[in-house]
Amino acid sequence: MLVFTRRRNEAIIVADGIEIRVLRVSKDAVRLGVSAPADVPVHRQEIYDQIREENRRAASSPATLPAVLGQVARRSEEPA
């Protein structure tokens, strides 16, 4: 792990176009601002973990896709 010491308003640059800036430091928290291109996903770790778990569950359940496609097909056949 690479460890940085930054003060308020100082930044770290990650790759091209990704900036992480210290906005505020308090007793038990640090507020960070992240600037990144629109095509780069940025998530808090707990949200990222939820996304990974949902993707893992979806990938391990091969019957799910045909069931969803069947539901979509049935709905498209219903009269409006």
N, C-alpha and C positions, 0 to 999 in steps of 0.2 A: 504494500500500500504506500502510495506517495502521500506525504503529509505536508500541508501548506500552513503557514501562518499569514493571515490576512487581517487587515483592519477595516473598519467601516469605509465603504465606497471603493475598496480595492477589489480587483477581479482576478479570476483565473480564466485563461482561454484554453478550451479543449477542442482540438481539431480546428477546421476552418469554420468560422461563423458561430461557434458556441461559446458563450461567455457566461460565467457564473460570478455574480457580484454579491458581496456582503452588504446588505442594506441596513441591518440593525443587529446589535448585540445586546442581549439582556442577561440577567443573572443565570437563567437556565435555558435559554434558547438563542438561536441565531436565525435571522431572517435572510434568506438568499433570494436573489433574482436570477432567473435563467433566461437568456436571450439565445434563441436557436432558430434555424430555418423551419418553415412550416412543415417540411417533410421529415423532420427529426422528432420522434415522440419523446416527450419529457414527462415523467410520472414520479410521484412520491413512491418510495419503495413498497409500502403496503398496497398501493393500487397496482403497481407492477406485478407484485406477487399474486394478487387476485386474478389479473389478466392471464398470467402464466398458468395458474391452476385451472381456470376455465378453458383455456386452449388445450391443456393436457387432457382434461375430461372429455372435451369434444373429440379430440383425436383418438382417444381410447375407446370410443363408442361408435363403431362403424355403422350401426343400425340407425343412428340419429339422422344422417344426411338423407337417406331414402324416405324416412318418415316425414321430415320437413318438406322435401320435394313433393311427396304425396299430398300433404296438406295444402301446399301452394297450388298444385294442379287442381285439386277439388274446389278450392275457392275461386279459381279462375273460371271454372265451369258453371258456377252458380249464377243464376240470373241477377242482374243488377237491380 
